[in-house]
Amino acid sequence: MIAIAFFIVINFLALFISSKGFLDGMQSIRKANTVLTLTSQSIASLEVSEAHLENLNLDRKISDIKQGFKESQRIITEAITTSIYESREDPALMDELSMAYSALESYQQSVDELFAKYTQMARHKGPDDIEKLSEELLIAGQYAMETKEHLRKTQILLRKNTDEVFNRIYESRMTPLVVTVVFSLAFFGFVVIFGFSIARRIGRSVNNLTDSTEVVAGGDFSHIAPIFEADEIGRLTYDFNNMVKSLDEGQQKLRQTLERIRSLQLITASFSEALTVDEVCEVTLKSAFEPLGASAGSLGLISEDKNYVEIIKKAGYSDEAAQKWKLIKLTDLTPMTVAIKKQEGVFLESRQEIGAEFPLLSQDLEKTNIHSMCSVPLMLGGLCLGSISLTFKFRKGFSQEERDFIVAIATQCAQALHRSHLYDDARKAILARDEFLSIASHELKTPLTPLKLQLQMLARQIKKNDLDSFTPEKVIKIIESSDKQMERLSKLIEDLLDVSRITSGKLSLNLEKVDLGEMIKEVMIQYGNHLKDALSKVEVLSAPHVEGYVDKIRLEQVLINLLTNAAKYAPGKSIKVSLEASSIIATIRVKDEGPGISHIDQARIFDRFERVKDNQNIGGLGLGLYISQQIIVAHEGHIWVESEIGKGSTFVIEVPLRNS
């Protein structure tokens, strides 16, 4: 190929040399035509400028004449200057054009003096002034004629030179054709001889490429085809080797992808078997450690108050580091908090990058051998539960495949954590249900058992016809006892019905205008006997005339529940009931001197079937406070407890005082 290229270059060089005279002649003709056009333009412009000067005697406006003259002179100057540049290789033309340019300068200077004198003269010129101007015009006209004369001589020389050049071109017109034919014949012979040689080389390269293709088709992607020539076949062979290399890399990536898919399948199976949060965390860190080669890792969840990240599982960290980062503020600048806020992964591939972006970790970097790290959020739909953080003892460049793998683990972890929470909630619900059924069975039997015994005793005495035993006092006592048991049974059944109404959304309020102070007094009168039985003293402090639209029966039910609890958990102790009000809210407080409620139990006791753990085995379904809370919420109010262990409890109710 190089020889062919060299031969072609020589052929073109010979053709160029043989055609040089023709090309030079054409170039000379082109320049001559250009100069001829420019000189003709200059002569025409000179005539225009002379015509402008003739208008001086016609009292035309001097500024218009002067502007027209200057424009003509500009065109002439540019034309002559260009002509001199184009004729720089011809001394005779240069002489004529130089003299024309010199005469033009004299012409311009003479006219400038004429304009100056004309301007100095009065507006009405006398005969002497006109005669002087005519003389000046004649002098300027002579310079113009001299300029035109030199330009016409230049044109004559151009025509003469053009004729000579054309004759030379005509005489040598056949030389390029002869040279082209001779070299074409020589080139044809060279191509025929050289072609056979090239064909043999191409055949060898093609056979080599064909053999290599068969080897690669057999599955050997490590094969590299030899390159014999640096030609098209050689480049094709080079591209073929690159293609085979890419196929080999693709096959390796495919194997890695399949391996990752198998790993994800195993991880998915492991997550499906993890029921508790601790098991989920264990599977997450184990799944991320082994495939990625992480040296340490942690899993953090967002706290309930949304202010912290609580590390619930960690591995590979020192005790000092584990204790230091046990609780992280969401406002702190750490990879884990940034991943949670941005809801996207944070990947840091060097110690310098870690220290620059997260100054809080600088001290840990000095004490540990951490070179890379990453944090990925635990996303469940659009909700972020927390983050996974991994550290590496080597500098790691996270490929896109590895990033996707970590994100997939984090997604499965979030789903597994959600399932574990659901499982834990279901387990707690089942335990609460079983406990409730046990308590409900016991509580329902409690009033029925003595009632049944009393009825059986009456039946036996009636059968024995022992009517003497039915004294009025004894009958009244039996009836009162039975009435209490029936009332207790009715209360239990009513609580269960209320729970059913609340669950089905059928708890409705019958709002009416109520004096809350009077309502509290009525409750105390109605419920006084029960409090006396518990030996509890009640003190009522009520603000006067506190009126609002509430459901009186339901609010009385809440107050009775609170008084019942106070009497049960603090028997024989005093109970204080107070009523306060602002313009829009009424506040009722029921305070007892019982054992108190721990902070852990204070939120729990308002849930269904939940009761305060005590040592007195006090009965109840654990529904009173739950029903009370739902009634207050239906009033758009609030209920809570303020208590400390050993210092009694105060239940606080706030309800809005509607005007209608």
PyMOL commands that set and color helices and strands:
alter all, ss='L'
color gray80, all
select helices_A, chain A and resi 2-18+20-58+62-86+91-120+127-171+175-217+232-273+277-292+319-324+335-342+351-357+359-367+400-463+467-469+472-504+516-533+552-569+599-604+624-634
alter helices_A, ss='H'
color red, helices_A
select strands_A, chain A and resi 296-302+308-315+327-329+346-348+372-380+383-392+512-515+537-542+547-550+574-581+585-592+638-643+649-656
alter strands_A, ss='S'
color yellow, strands_A
deselect
rebuild
show_as cartoon
